[in-house]
Amino acid sequence: MKIKTGDTVKVISGADKGQTGKVIAVDNEKGKVLVEGVNRVFKHVRRSQRNPQGGRLEKEMPIQASNVMVVCPQTGEPTRIGYRTAKDGSKERFAKSSGVSLGVVSPPKAKA
């Protein structure tokens, strides 16, 4: 999956369309991401020693990774992500719209 923890993403479809937030967690097996402040639901909690107040807790739920796009740090607009090899041989992610680097994915390979 091209989306990583810590990326700023924008929701492109669904009930929270247009909202932006930071990725908290990524589930590669299910293809879902947990975005800060997006897809909030209420969880009803019974009173207990652990939670003496009880009531409704608000929390984020995962959304499908195909419903979000990474926001380009240079332009501030949603963009697709690609991979390329840098001059030193390391692999990096980049924003396809502006070409700006989004960080190194793997270090340079050792030459035999």
CNS distance restraints for C-alpha pairs under 8 A (distance, minus, plus):
assign (resid   1 and name CA) (resid  28 and name CA) 6.48 0.50 0.50
assign (resid   1 and name CA) (resid  31 and name CA) 7.69 0.50 0.50
assign (resid   2 and name CA) (resid  81 and name CA) 6.81 0.50 0.50
assign (resid   2 and name CA) (resid  82 and name CA) 8.00 0.50 0.50
assign (resid   3 and name CA) (resid   7 and name CA) 6.91 0.50 0.50
assign (resid   3 and name CA) (resid  26 and name CA) 7.73 0.50 0.50
assign (resid   3 and name CA) (resid  65 and name CA) 7.78 0.50 0.50
assign (resid   3 and name CA) (resid  70 and name CA) 7.19 0.50 0.50
assign (resid   4 and name CA) (resid  23 and name CA) 7.25 0.50 0.50
assign (resid   4 and name CA) (resid  26 and name CA) 6.76 0.50 0.50
assign (resid   5 and name CA) (resid  22 and name CA) 7.92 0.50 0.50
assign (resid   5 and name CA) (resid  23 and name CA) 5.15 0.50 0.50
assign (resid   5 and name CA) (resid  24 and name CA) 5.71 0.50 0.50
assign (resid   5 and name CA) (resid  25 and name CA) 5.61 0.50 0.50
assign (resid   5 and name CA) (resid  26 and name CA) 6.36 0.50 0.50
assign (resid   6 and name CA) (resid  22 and name CA) 5.83 0.50 0.50
assign (resid   6 and name CA) (resid  23 and name CA) 5.13 0.50 0.50
assign (resid   6 and name CA) (resid  24 and name CA) 6.42 0.50 0.50
assign (resid   7 and name CA) (resid  22 and name CA) 5.71 0.50 0.50
assign (resid   7 and name CA) (resid  23 and name CA) 5.52 0.50 0.50
assign (resid   7 and name CA) (resid  70 and name CA) 6.70 0.50 0.50
assign (resid   7 and name CA) (resid  71 and name CA) 7.90 0.50 0.50
assign (resid   8 and name CA) (resid  20 and name CA) 6.99 0.50 0.50
assign (resid   8 and name CA) (resid  21 and name CA) 5.60 0.50 0.50
assign (resid   8 and name CA) (resid  22 and name CA) 4.48 0.50 0.50
assign (resid   8 and name CA) (resid  23 and name CA) 6.34 0.50 0.50
assign (resid   8 and name CA) (resid  70 and name CA) 5.93 0.50 0.50
assign (resid   8 and name CA) (resid  71 and name CA) 5.73 0.50 0.50
assign (resid   9 and name CA) (resid  20 and name CA) 5.56 0.50 0.50
assign (resid   9 and name CA) (resid  21 and name CA) 5.66 0.50 0.50
assign (resid   9 and name CA) (resid  22 and name CA) 6.23 0.50 0.50
assign (resid   9 and name CA) (resid  23 and name CA) 7.02 0.50 0.50
assign (resid   9 and name CA) (resid  35 and name CA) 7.93 0.50 0.50
assign (resid   9 and name CA) (resid  68 and name CA) 6.10 0.50 0.50
assign (resid   9 and name CA) (resid  69 and name CA) 5.36 0.50 0.50
assign (resid   9 and name CA) (resid  70 and name CA) 4.28 0.50 0.50
assign (resid   9 and name CA) (resid  71 and name CA) 5.24 0.50 0.50
assign (resid   9 and name CA) (resid  78 and name CA) 7.45 0.50 0.50
assign (resid  10 and name CA) (resid  17 and name CA) 7.89 0.50 0.50
assign (resid  10 and name CA) (resid  18 and name CA) 6.26 0.50 0.50
assign (resid  10 and name CA) (resid  19 and name CA) 5.72 0.50 0.50
assign (resid  10 and name CA) (resid  20 and name CA) 4.26 0.50 0.50
assign (resid  10 and name CA) (resid  21 and name CA) 6.65 0.50 0.50
assign (resid  10 and name CA) (resid  68 and name CA) 5.47 0.50 0.50
assign (resid  10 and name CA) (resid  69 and name CA) 5.40 0.50 0.50
assign (resid  10 and name CA) (resid  70 and name CA) 6.36 0.50 0.50
assign (resid  10 and name CA) (resid  71 and name CA) 6.40 0.50 0.50
assign (resid  10 and name CA) (resid  78 and name CA) 6.56 0.50 0.50
assign (resid  11 and name CA) (resid  16 and name CA) 6.53 0.50 0.50
assign (resid  11 and name CA) (resid  17 and name CA) 5.00 0.50 0.50
assign (resid  11 and name CA) (resid  18 and name CA) 5.39 0.50 0.50
assign (resid  11 and name CA) (resid  19 and name CA) 5.58 0.50 0.50
assign (resid  11 and name CA) (resid  20 and name CA) 6.32 0.50 0.50
assign (resid  11 and name CA) (resid  67 and name CA) 5.87 0.50 0.50
assign (resid  11 and name CA) (resid  68 and name CA) 4.42 0.50 0.50
assign (resid  11 and name CA) (resid  69 and name CA) 6.58 0.50 0.50
assign (resid  12 and name CA) (resid  17 and name CA) 5.20 0.50 0.50
assign (resid  12 and name CA) (resid  18 and name CA) 6.11 0.50 0.50
assign (resid  12 and name CA) (resid  67 and name CA) 5.48 0.50 0.50
assign (resid  12 and name CA) (resid  68 and name CA) 5.49 0.50 0.50
assign (resid  12 and name CA) (resid  69 and name CA) 6.90 0.50 0.50
assign (resid  13 and name CA) (resid  17 and name CA) 4.87 0.50 0.50
assign (resid  13 and name CA) (resid  18 and name CA) 7.80 0.50 0.50
assign (resid  13 and name CA) (resid  67 and name CA) 5.43 0.50 0.50
assign (resid  13 and name CA) (resid  68 and name CA) 7.52 0.50 0.50
assign (resid  14 and name CA) (resid  67 and name CA) 7.35 0.50 0.50
assign (resid  15 and name CA) (resid  39 and name CA) 7.76 0.50 0.50
assign (resid  16 and name CA) (resid  38 and name CA) 6.54 0.50 0.50
assign (resid  16 and name CA) (resid  39 and name CA) 6.50 0.50 0.50
assign (resid  19 and name CA) (resid  38 and name CA) 7.11 0.50 0.50
assign (resid  20 and name CA) (resid  38 and name CA) 7.80 0.50 0.50
assign (resid  21 and name CA) (resid  35 and name CA) 5.82 0.50 0.50
assign (resid  21 and name CA) (resid  36 and name CA) 5.30 0.50 0.50
assign (resid  21 and name CA) (resid  37 and name CA) 6.46 0.50 0.50
assign (resid  21 and name CA) (resid  38 and name CA) 7.07 0.50 0.50
assign (resid  22 and name CA) (resid  35 and name CA) 5.60 0.50 0.50
assign (resid  22 and name CA) (resid  36 and name CA) 5.40 0.50 0.50
assign (resid  23 and name CA) (resid  33 and name CA) 6.79 0.50 0.50
assign (resid  23 and name CA) (resid  34 and name CA) 5.83 0.50 0.50
assign (resid  23 and name CA) (resid  35 and name CA) 4.48 0.50 0.50
assign (resid  23 and name CA) (resid  36 and name CA) 6.26 0.50 0.50
assign (resid  24 and name CA) (resid  33 and name CA) 7.61 0.50 0.50
assign (resid  24 and name CA) (resid  34 and name CA) 5.44 0.50 0.50
assign (resid  24 and name CA) (resid  35 and name CA) 5.63 0.50 0.50
assign (resid  24 and name CA) (resid  36 and name CA) 6.29 0.50 0.50
assign (resid  25 and name CA) (resid  33 and name CA) 5.86 0.50 0.50
assign (resid  25 and name CA) (resid  34 and name CA) 5.09 0.50 0.50
assign (resid  25 and name CA) (resid  35 and name CA) 7.39 0.50 0.50
assign (resid  26 and name CA) (resid  31 and name CA) 7.78 0.50 0.50
assign (resid  26 and name CA) (resid  32 and name CA) 6.18 0.50 0.50
assign (resid  26 and name CA) (resid  33 and name CA) 4.55 0.50 0.50
assign (resid  26 and name CA) (resid  34 and name CA) 6.37 0.50 0.50
assign (resid  27 and name CA) (resid  31 and name CA) 5.76 0.50 0.50
assign (resid  27 and name CA) (resid  32 and name CA) 5.22 0.50 0.50
assign (resid  27 and name CA) (resid  33 and name CA) 6.08 0.50 0.50
assign (resid  28 and name CA) (resid  32 and name CA) 6.77 0.50 0.50
assign (resid  31 and name CA) (resid  64 and name CA) 6.15 0.50 0.50
assign (resid  31 and name CA) (resid  65 and name CA) 5.73 0.50 0.50
assign (resid  32 and name CA) (resid  62 and name CA) 5.80 0.50 0.50
assign (resid  32 and name CA) (resid  63 and name CA) 5.35 0.50 0.50
assign (resid  32 and name CA) (resid  64 and name CA) 4.48 0.50 0.50
assign (resid  32 and name CA) (resid  65 and name CA) 4.92 0.50 0.50
assign (resid  33 and name CA) (resid  62 and name CA) 5.24 0.50 0.50
assign (resid  33 and name CA) (resid  63 and name CA) 5.55 0.50 0.50
assign (resid  33 and name CA) (resid  64 and name CA) 6.36 0.50 0.50
assign (resid  33 and name CA) (resid  65 and name CA) 5.65 0.50 0.50
assign (resid  34 and name CA) (resid  60 and name CA) 7.03 0.50 0.50
assign (resid  34 and name CA) (resid  61 and name CA) 6.31 0.50 0.50
assign (resid  34 and name CA) (resid  62 and name CA) 4.40 0.50 0.50
assign (resid  34 and name CA) (resid  63 and name CA) 6.39 0.50 0.50
assign (resid  35 and name CA) (resid  39 and name CA) 7.86 0.50 0.50
assign (resid  35 and name CA) (resid  60 and name CA) 7.27 0.50 0.50
assign (resid  35 and name CA) (resid  62 and name CA) 7.10 0.50 0.50
assign (resid  35 and name CA) (resid  63 and name CA) 7.80 0.50 0.50
assign (resid  36 and name CA) (resid  60 and name CA) 6.95 0.50 0.50
assign (resid  37 and name CA) (resid  60 and name CA) 6.56 0.50 0.50
assign (resid  38 and name CA) (resid  60 and name CA) 6.26 0.50 0.50
assign (resid  38 and name CA) (resid  61 and name CA) 7.73 0.50 0.50
assign (resid  39 and name CA) (resid  60 and name CA) 5.57 0.50 0.50
assign (resid  39 and name CA) (resid  61 and name CA) 5.68 0.50 0.50
assign (resid  39 and name CA) (resid  62 and name CA) 7.29 0.50 0.50
assign (resid  39 and name CA) (resid  63 and name CA) 7.19 0.50 0.50
assign (resid  40 and name CA) (resid  58 and name CA) 6.35 0.50 0.50
assign (resid  40 and name CA) (resid  59 and name CA) 5.30 0.50 0.50
assign (resid  40 and name CA) (resid  60 and name CA) 4.37 0.50 0.50
assign (resid  40 and name CA) (resid  61 and name CA) 6.23 0.50 0.50
assign (resid  41 and name CA) (resid  58 and name CA) 5.57 0.50 0.50
assign (resid  41 and name CA) (resid  59 and name CA) 5.61 0.50 0.50
assign (resid  41 and name CA) (resid  60 and name CA) 6.31 0.50 0.50
assign (resid  41 and name CA) (resid  61 and name CA) 7.01 0.50 0.50
assign (resid  42 and name CA) (resid  56 and name CA) 5.80 0.50 0.50
assign (resid  42 and name CA) (resid  57 and name CA) 5.47 0.50 0.50
assign (resid  42 and name CA) (resid  58 and name CA) 4.52 0.50 0.50
assign (resid  42 and name CA) (resid  59 and name CA) 6.48 0.50 0.50
assign (resid  43 and name CA) (resid  56 and name CA) 5.49 0.50 0.50
assign (resid  43 and name CA) (resid  57 and name CA) 5.06 0.50 0.50
assign (resid  43 and name CA) (resid  58 and name CA) 6.18 0.50 0.50
assign (resid  43 and name CA) (resid  59 and name CA) 7.31 0.50 0.50
assign (resid  44 and name CA) (resid  54 and name CA) 7.78 0.50 0.50
assign (resid  44 and name CA) (resid  55 and name CA) 5.78 0.50 0.50
assign (resid  44 and name CA) (resid  56 and name CA) 4.51 0.50 0.50
assign (resid  44 and name CA) (resid  57 and name CA) 6.32 0.50 0.50
assign (resid  45 and name CA) (resid  51 and name CA) 7.85 0.50 0.50
assign (resid  45 and name CA) (resid  54 and name CA) 5.25 0.50 0.50
assign (resid  45 and name CA) (resid  55 and name CA) 5.38 0.50 0.50
assign (resid  45 and name CA) (resid  56 and name CA) 5.98 0.50 0.50
assign (resid  45 and name CA) (resid  57 and name CA) 7.02 0.50 0.50
assign (resid  46 and name CA) (resid  51 and name CA) 7.69 0.50 0.50
assign (resid  46 and name CA) (resid  54 and name CA) 5.02 0.50 0.50
assign (resid  46 and name CA) (resid  55 and name CA) 6.64 0.50 0.50
assign (resid  47 and name CA) (resid  51 and name CA) 5.71 0.50 0.50
assign (resid  47 and name CA) (resid  52 and name CA) 5.12 0.50 0.50
assign (resid  47 and name CA) (resid  53 and name CA) 5.92 0.50 0.50
assign (resid  47 and name CA) (resid  54 and name CA) 4.20 0.50 0.50
assign (resid  47 and name CA) (resid  55 and name CA) 7.50 0.50 0.50
assign (resid  48 and name CA) (resid  52 and name CA) 5.07 0.50 0.50
assign (resid  48 and name CA) (resid  53 and name CA) 7.85 0.50 0.50
assign (resid  48 and name CA) (resid  54 and name CA) 7.16 0.50 0.50
assign (resid  63 and name CA) (resid  67 and name CA) 7.27 0.50 0.50
assign (resid  64 and name CA) (resid  68 and name CA) 7.56 0.50 0.50
assign (resid  69 and name CA) (resid  78 and name CA) 5.54 0.50 0.50
assign (resid  69 and name CA) (resid  79 and name CA) 6.23 0.50 0.50
assign (resid  69 and name CA) (resid  80 and name CA) 6.78 0.50 0.50
assign (resid  70 and name CA) (resid  78 and name CA) 5.52 0.50 0.50
assign (resid  70 and name CA) (resid  79 and name CA) 5.82 0.50 0.50
assign (resid  70 and name CA) (resid  80 and name CA) 6.87 0.50 0.50
assign (resid  70 and name CA) (resid  81 and name CA) 7.52 0.50 0.50
assign (resid  71 and name CA) (resid  76 and name CA) 5.73 0.50 0.50
assign (resid  71 and name CA) (resid  77 and name CA) 5.33 0.50 0.50
assign (resid  71 and name CA) (resid  78 and name CA) 4.26 0.50 0.50
assign (resid  71 and name CA) (resid  79 and name CA) 5.96 0.50 0.50
assign (resid  72 and name CA) (resid  76 and name CA) 5.11 0.50 0.50
assign (resid  72 and name CA) (resid  77 and name CA) 5.59 0.50 0.50
assign (resid  72 and name CA) (resid  78 and name CA) 5.99 0.50 0.50
assign (resid  72 and name CA) (resid  79 and name CA) 6.01 0.50 0.50
assign (resid  72 and name CA) (resid  95 and name CA) 6.25 0.50 0.50
assign (resid  72 and name CA) (resid  97 and name CA) 7.98 0.50 0.50
assign (resid  72 and name CA) (resid  98 and name CA) 7.68 0.50 0.50
assign (resid  72 and name CA) (resid 100 and name CA) 7.92 0.50 0.50
assign (resid  73 and name CA) (resid 100 and name CA) 7.96 0.50 0.50
assign (resid  74 and name CA) (resid  98 and name CA) 7.40 0.50 0.50
assign (resid  74 and name CA) (resid 100 and name CA) 7.19 0.50 0.50
assign (resid  75 and name CA) (resid  98 and name CA) 7.53 0.50 0.50
assign (resid  79 and name CA) (resid  95 and name CA) 6.15 0.50 0.50
assign (resid  79 and name CA) (resid  96 and name CA) 6.45 0.50 0.50
assign (resid  79 and name CA) (resid  97 and name CA) 5.96 0.50 0.50
assign (resid  80 and name CA) (resid  95 and name CA) 6.09 0.50 0.50
assign (resid  80 and name CA) (resid  96 and name CA) 5.58 0.50 0.50
assign (resid  80 and name CA) (resid  97 and name CA) 7.15 0.50 0.50
assign (resid  81 and name CA) (resid  93 and name CA) 6.62 0.50 0.50
assign (resid  81 and name CA) (resid  94 and name CA) 5.72 0.50 0.50
assign (resid  81 and name CA) (resid  95 and name CA) 4.96 0.50 0.50
assign (resid  81 and name CA) (resid  96 and name CA) 5.67 0.50 0.50
assign (resid  82 and name CA) (resid  93 and name CA) 5.68 0.50 0.50
assign (resid  82 and name CA) (resid  94 and name CA) 5.40 0.50 0.50
assign (resid  82 and name CA) (resid  95 and name CA) 6.47 0.50 0.50
assign (resid  82 and name CA) (resid  96 and name CA) 6.21 0.50 0.50
assign (resid  83 and name CA) (resid  91 and name CA) 6.85 0.50 0.50
assign (resid  83 and name CA) (resid  92 and name CA) 5.65 0.50 0.50
assign (resid  83 and name CA) (resid  93 and name CA) 4.61 0.50 0.50
assign (resid  83 and name CA) (resid  94 and name CA) 6.14 0.50 0.50
assign (resid  84 and name CA) (resid  91 and name CA) 5.80 0.50 0.50
assign (resid  84 and name CA) (resid  92 and name CA) 5.62 0.50 0.50
assign (resid  84 and name CA) (resid  93 and name CA) 6.56 0.50 0.50
assign (resid  84 and name CA) (resid  94 and name CA) 7.35 0.50 0.50
assign (resid  85 and name CA) (resid  89 and name CA) 5.84 0.50 0.50
assign (resid  85 and name CA) (resid  90 and name CA) 5.67 0.50 0.50
assign (resid  85 and name CA) (resid  91 and name CA) 4.55 0.50 0.50
assign (resid  85 and name CA) (resid  92 and name CA) 6.27 0.50 0.50
assign (resid  86 and name CA) (resid  90 and name CA) 5.38 0.50 0.50
assign (resid  86 and name CA) (resid  91 and name CA) 6.12 0.50 0.50
assign (resid  86 and name CA) (resid  92 and name CA) 6.83 0.50 0.50
assign (resid  88 and name CA) (resid 108 and name CA) 6.46 0.50 0.50
assign (resid  89 and name CA) (resid 107 and name CA) 7.49 0.50 0.50
assign (resid  89 and name CA) (resid 108 and name CA) 4.57 0.50 0.50
assign (resid  89 and name CA) (resid 109 and name CA) 6.52 0.50 0.50
assign (resid  90 and name CA) (resid 104 and name CA) 6.92 0.50 0.50
assign (resid  90 and name CA) (resid 105 and name CA) 7.59 0.50 0.50
assign (resid  90 and name CA) (resid 106 and name CA) 5.81 0.50 0.50
assign (resid  90 and name CA) (resid 107 and name CA) 4.74 0.50 0.50
assign (resid  90 and name CA) (resid 108 and name CA) 4.01 0.50 0.50
assign (resid  90 and name CA) (resid 109 and name CA) 7.07 0.50 0.50
assign (resid  91 and name CA) (resid 104 and name CA) 5.93 0.50 0.50
assign (resid  91 and name CA) (resid 105 and name CA) 5.48 0.50 0.50
assign (resid  91 and name CA) (resid 106 and name CA) 5.23 0.50 0.50
assign (resid  91 and name CA) (resid 107 and name CA) 6.68 0.50 0.50
assign (resid  91 and name CA) (resid 108 and name CA) 7.20 0.50 0.50
assign (resid  92 and name CA) (resid 101 and name CA) 6.94 0.50 0.50
assign (resid  92 and name CA) (resid 102 and name CA) 7.09 0.50 0.50
assign (resid  92 and name CA) (resid 103 and name CA) 5.66 0.50 0.50
assign (resid  92 and name CA) (resid 104 and name CA) 4.16 0.50 0.50
assign (resid  92 and name CA) (resid 105 and name CA) 5.03 0.50 0.50
assign (resid  92 and name CA) (resid 106 and name CA) 7.05 0.50 0.50
assign (resid  93 and name CA) (resid 101 and name CA) 5.99 0.50 0.50
assign (resid  93 and name CA) (resid 102 and name CA) 5.16 0.50 0.50
assign (resid  93 and name CA) (resid 103 and name CA) 5.79 0.50 0.50
assign (resid  93 and name CA) (resid 104 and name CA) 6.44 0.50 0.50
assign (resid  93 and name CA) (resid 105 and name CA) 6.68 0.50 0.50
assign (resid  94 and name CA) (resid  99 and name CA) 5.82 0.50 0.50
assign (resid  94 and name CA) (resid 100 and name CA) 5.55 0.50 0.50
assign (resid  94 and name CA) (resid 101 and name CA) 4.30 0.50 0.50
assign (resid  94 and name CA) (resid 102 and name CA) 5.06 0.50 0.50
assign (resid  94 and name CA) (resid 103 and name CA) 7.49 0.50 0.50
assign (resid  95 and name CA) (resid  99 and name CA) 5.07 0.50 0.50
assign (resid  95 and name CA) (resid 100 and name CA) 5.53 0.50 0.50
assign (resid  95 and name CA) (resid 101 and name CA) 6.51 0.50 0.50
assign (resid  95 and name CA) (resid 102 and name CA) 6.86 0.50 0.50
assign (resid  96 and name CA) (resid 100 and name CA) 7.86 0.50 0.50
